[in-house]
Amino acid sequence: MLKNASPIPVARLIIKNTRGKIMILRRAESEYATGSWCLPGGKVDYGDTVEQSAARELEEETSLACNSLRFLFY
């Protein structure tokens, strides 16, 4: 854990298929929780909205384009 680090805003997506199953991803090898499971998403870049960052991260991580997005909560 990083000491004295500022909070980093992130966006996560809950993506449900037509059968009601939720997409989860297995984290790649990195300095943060390698191999653990997570929802798609990532850091909110400076100047981007949460929605822009969520759509970008979804495409980067899964090659899926976001055609509908609803903000749930902070």
Contacts in CASP RR format, 6 or more apart in sequence:
PFRMAT RR
TARGET T0000
AUTHOR 0000-0000-0000
METHOD contacts of the structure
MODEL  1
MLKNASPIPVARLIIKNTRGKIMILRRAESEYATGSWCLPGGKVDYGDTV
EQSAARELEEETSLACNSLRFLFY
8 43 0 8 1.000
9 43 0 8 1.000
9 44 0 8 1.000
9 50 0 8 1.000
10 41 0 8 1.000
10 42 0 8 1.000
10 43 0 8 1.000
10 44 0 8 1.000
11 41 0 8 1.000
11 42 0 8 1.000
11 44 0 8 1.000
11 50 0 8 1.000
11 51 0 8 1.000
11 53 0 8 1.000
11 54 0 8 1.000
11 57 0 8 1.000
12 38 0 8 1.000
12 39 0 8 1.000
12 40 0 8 1.000
12 41 0 8 1.000
12 42 0 8 1.000
12 54 0 8 1.000
13 23 0 8 1.000
13 39 0 8 1.000
13 40 0 8 1.000
13 41 0 8 1.000
13 54 0 8 1.000
13 57 0 8 1.000
13 58 0 8 1.000
14 22 0 8 1.000
14 39 0 8 1.000
14 72 0 8 1.000
15 22 0 8 1.000
15 23 0 8 1.000
15 39 0 8 1.000
15 40 0 8 1.000
15 58 0 8 1.000
15 64 0 8 1.000
16 22 0 8 1.000
16 23 0 8 1.000
17 23 0 8 1.000
22 39 0 8 1.000
23 39 0 8 1.000
23 40 0 8 1.000
23 62 0 8 1.000
24 37 0 8 1.000
24 38 0 8 1.000
24 39 0 8 1.000
25 37 0 8 1.000
25 38 0 8 1.000
25 39 0 8 1.000
25 40 0 8 1.000
25 61 0 8 1.000
25 62 0 8 1.000
26 35 0 8 1.000
26 36 0 8 1.000
26 37 0 8 1.000
27 33 0 8 1.000
27 34 0 8 1.000
27 35 0 8 1.000
27 36 0 8 1.000
27 37 0 8 1.000
27 38 0 8 1.000
28 34 0 8 1.000
28 35 0 8 1.000
29 35 0 8 1.000
40 57 0 8 1.000
40 58 0 8 1.000
40 61 0 8 1.000
40 62 0 8 1.000
41 53 0 8 1.000
41 54 0 8 1.000
41 57 0 8 1.000
41 58 0 8 1.000
41 61 0 8 1.000
42 53 0 8 1.000
42 57 0 8 1.000
43 53 0 8 1.000
43 57 0 8 1.000
44 50 0 8 1.000
44 53 0 8 1.000
45 53 0 8 1.000
45 56 0 8 1.000
48 56 0 8 1.000
50 71 0 8 1.000
51 69 0 8 1.000
51 71 0 8 1.000
54 66 0 8 1.000
54 69 0 8 1.000
55 65 0 8 1.000
55 66 0 8 1.000
55 69 0 8 1.000
58 64 0 8 1.000
58 65 0 8 1.000
58 66 0 8 1.000
59 65 0 8 1.000
59 66 0 8 1.000
END
